[in-house]
Amino acid sequence: IGVDPQRTAAVRELARRGAGIVALHSGIMSTEAKDIAFFRDLVGGCHGGPDRRYVVMEGDLRVVDRSHPVVRGVDDLRVHDEFYFKLKFTAQGKLRPILQVAIEGNLETVAWACERPDGGRSFGFSGMDPHANWRLPSYRRLAAQAVLWTLRLPVPKGGLPVDVPEELLKA
């Protein structure tokens, strides 16, 4: 986005109109420090600039805000994933941490929901790198429900059904 001025302008216009935005894994990343504020304020958080950090690890992913509709029917999980951490979060709008994992002895927020000042909603998750994680119903449910929530559509009380045929989950 930050590299292409036309694409950046189009996304800014969508956000201005209150569009829902979901960004998973590298979708929250900016390699250029000059683009950090744009990503941070658009998605709620950014993995960006020269000080960005990541780790590939197995860890306990914990839901920290069970009251949020995005996590209905989402379980705490032990996962193997690549997590971006030490993220830069926005001070604009209403940001709610959703998932955390212990990295290097600190609890790091790796998923969040944001209600932007422009009236739109954003969801970001720094995980979801290995394709194998889509086999986990809670990961599929989290992503699907994030889309519903950002679009202001109802999320079922018990969580969205996310069963898929096994052949669709093969890498």
C-alpha positions as CSV (number, residue, x, y, z in Angstrom):
1,I,0.0,0.0,0.0
2,G,2.6,2.6,1.1
3,V,4.6,2.0,-2.1
4,D,1.8,2.7,-4.5
5,P,0.3,6.2,-4.1
6,Q,-2.9,5.3,-6.1
7,R,-3.5,2.2,-4.0
8,T,-2.8,4.2,-0.8
9,A,-5.3,6.9,-1.8
10,A,-7.9,4.2,-2.7
11,V,-7.6,2.6,0.7
12,R,-7.7,6.0,2.5
13,E,-10.9,6.7,0.7
14,L,-12.5,3.4,1.6
15,A,-11.5,4.0,5.3
16,R,-12.9,7.5,5.2
17,R,-16.2,6.0,4.1
18,G,-16.2,3.6,7.1
19,A,-15.0,0.4,5.3
20,G,-14.2,-2.6,7.4
21,I,-10.6,-3.7,7.2
22,V,-9.1,-7.1,8.2
23,A,-5.3,-7.5,8.1
24,L,-3.7,-10.8,8.8
25,H,0.1,-11.5,9.2
26,S,2.1,-9.5,6.7
27,G,-1.0,-7.4,6.0
28,I,-0.1,-5.4,9.2
29,M,3.5,-4.8,8.0
30,S,5.3,-1.8,6.6
31,T,9.0,-2.1,5.9
32,E,9.3,1.6,5.5
33,A,9.2,3.7,8.7
34,K,7.5,6.5,6.8
35,D,4.4,4.3,6.3
36,I,4.0,3.2,10.0
37,A,1.5,5.9,10.9
38,F,-0.7,5.1,7.9
39,F,-0.8,1.3,8.7
40,R,-1.1,1.9,12.4
41,D,-4.1,4.2,12.2
42,L,-5.8,2.2,9.4
43,V,-5.6,-1.2,11.0
44,G,-5.0,-0.3,14.7
45,G,-1.5,-1.7,14.8
46,C,1.6,-2.0,12.7
47,H,4.6,-4.3,12.4
48,G,6.9,-1.7,10.8
49,G,10.1,0.2,10.5
50,P,13.7,-0.9,11.1
51,D,13.0,-2.1,14.7
52,R,10.3,-4.6,13.7
53,R,10.5,-8.0,15.4
54,Y,9.2,-11.5,14.7
55,V,9.6,-15.0,16.1
56,V,8.6,-18.4,14.9
57,M,7.6,-20.4,17.9
58,E,5.1,-22.7,19.7
59,G,3.2,-20.9,22.3
60,D,-0.1,-20.5,24.2
61,L,-2.4,-18.1,22.5
62,R,-4.8,-16.7,25.0
63,V,-8.1,-14.8,24.4
64,V,-7.9,-11.7,26.6
65,D,-11.3,-10.1,25.9
66,R,-14.0,-12.8,25.9
67,S,-16.7,-10.1,25.7
68,H,-15.8,-9.2,22.1
69,P,-17.9,-10.8,19.3
70,V,-14.8,-11.7,17.3
71,V,-13.9,-14.4,19.8
72,R,-17.3,-16.1,20.2
73,G,-16.5,-19.9,20.2
74,V,-12.7,-19.2,19.9
75,D,-10.6,-21.3,22.3
76,D,-7.3,-20.7,23.8
77,L,-4.8,-22.6,21.7
78,R,-1.3,-24.0,21.7
79,V,0.0,-23.1,18.3
80,H,3.1,-23.0,16.2
81,D,3.1,-19.8,14.3
82,E,5.2,-16.8,13.2
83,F,4.2,-13.8,15.3
84,Y,5.2,-10.2,14.8
85,F,5.6,-8.5,18.1
86,K,6.6,-5.2,19.8
87,L,3.9,-3.8,17.5
88,K,3.1,-0.1,17.2
89,F,-0.5,0.6,18.2
90,T,-2.7,3.6,17.4
91,A,-3.9,6.1,20.0
92,Q,-6.8,7.0,17.8
93,G,-10.2,5.4,18.1
94,K,-11.0,2.5,20.5
95,L,-8.5,-0.3,20.4
96,R,-9.2,-3.6,22.2
97,P,-6.6,-6.3,22.6
98,I,-8.1,-9.7,21.7
99,L,-5.3,-12.3,21.7
100,Q,-1.9,-12.4,23.5
101,V,1.0,-14.8,23.6
102,A,4.1,-14.8,25.8
103,I,7.2,-13.9,23.8
104,E,10.6,-13.4,25.4
105,G,9.0,-13.3,28.8
106,N,6.4,-10.6,28.0
107,L,2.7,-10.9,27.1
108,E,2.4,-9.5,23.6
109,T,-0.8,-8.5,22.0
110,V,-1.0,-10.2,18.6
111,A,-4.6,-9.7,17.7
112,W,-6.8,-6.7,18.3
113,A,-10.1,-5.0,17.2
114,C,-10.2,-1.3,16.5
115,E,-13.1,1.1,16.1
116,R,-11.6,3.9,14.1
117,P,-12.4,7.6,14.4
118,D,-13.7,7.6,10.8
119,G,-16.5,5.2,12.0
120,G,-15.0,2.1,10.4
121,R,-13.8,-1.0,12.1
122,S,-10.5,-2.8,11.7
123,F,-9.1,-6.1,13.0
124,G,-5.5,-7.1,12.9
125,F,-3.7,-10.4,13.7
126,S,0.1,-10.8,13.5
127,G,-0.1,-14.6,13.3
128,M,-1.7,-16.9,10.7
129,D,1.5,-17.5,8.8
130,P,1.7,-21.3,8.4
131,H,-1.1,-22.7,6.2
132,A,-1.4,-25.7,8.6
133,N,-3.0,-23.3,11.2
134,W,-6.1,-23.1,9.0
135,R,-6.8,-26.6,10.2
136,L,-7.6,-25.2,13.6
137,P,-11.3,-24.3,13.9
138,S,-10.6,-21.5,16.3
139,Y,-8.2,-19.8,13.7
140,R,-10.8,-20.2,10.9
141,R,-13.6,-18.9,13.2
142,L,-11.5,-15.9,14.4
143,A,-10.7,-14.8,10.8
144,A,-14.3,-15.3,9.6
145,Q,-15.8,-13.5,12.6
146,A,-13.4,-10.7,12.3
147,V,-14.7,-10.1,8.7
148,L,-18.3,-10.2,10.0
149,W,-17.5,-7.8,12.9
150,T,-15.7,-5.3,10.7
151,L,-18.6,-5.2,8.3
152,R,-21.1,-4.7,11.2
153,L,-22.8,-8.0,10.5
154,P,-24.0,-10.2,13.4
155,V,-21.6,-12.8,14.9
156,P,-23.6,-15.9,16.1
157,K,-23.6,-16.2,20.0
158,G,-21.9,-19.6,19.9
159,G,-19.6,-18.8,17.1
160,L,-19.8,-19.2,13.3
161,P,-19.8,-22.7,11.9
162,V,-16.4,-23.1,10.2
163,D,-16.3,-26.8,9.2
164,V,-14.6,-27.4,5.8
165,P,-13.7,-30.5,3.9
166,E,-10.2,-31.8,4.8
167,E,-9.0,-31.7,1.2
168,L,-9.4,-27.9,1.3
169,L,-6.9,-27.7,4.2
170,K,-4.0,-29.5,2.4
171,A,-1.1,-27.3,1.6
